[in-house]
Amino acid sequence: MRILKHPIFYLSVLIATIIYILQRLEVPIPNWINFYVNDFLCMPIVLSLCLAVLRIFKKTETLYVPLFVVLALTSYFAVYFEWLMPKVNSRYTRDILDIGLYFLGGLLFYRFQKKLF
């Protein structure tokens, strides 16, 4: 269960949670934080949780997320949150930078998962 105990995982979740709370409380924060930081942190957090669950079910600490799965899940998030949700809910907006940040976060997770977890 090294993943869920790793300081980088805790820090990512903490930063994302603080930003979310500040947004809900309508506290002014810089636009780049407000619009982009959580998009960057999304895939590393989601992929870390997925990897932790897989390791629990498979009862092994040597399992890692393959590149295909990282790209497939990131593509799903990009389509869902940047194409579908803006059509259905006005709270969501389409932003090409968000897609890039999802993939950047996902690829960084893939690159460092074996070194960190």
Buried (B, 14 or more C-beta within 10 A) or exposed (E): EEBBEBEEBEEBBEBBEBBEEBBEEEEEBEEEBBBBBBBBBBBBBBBBBBBBEBBEEEEEEEEBBEEEBBBEBBBEBBEEBBEEBBEEEEEBEEBEEBBBBBBBBBBBBBEEBEEBB
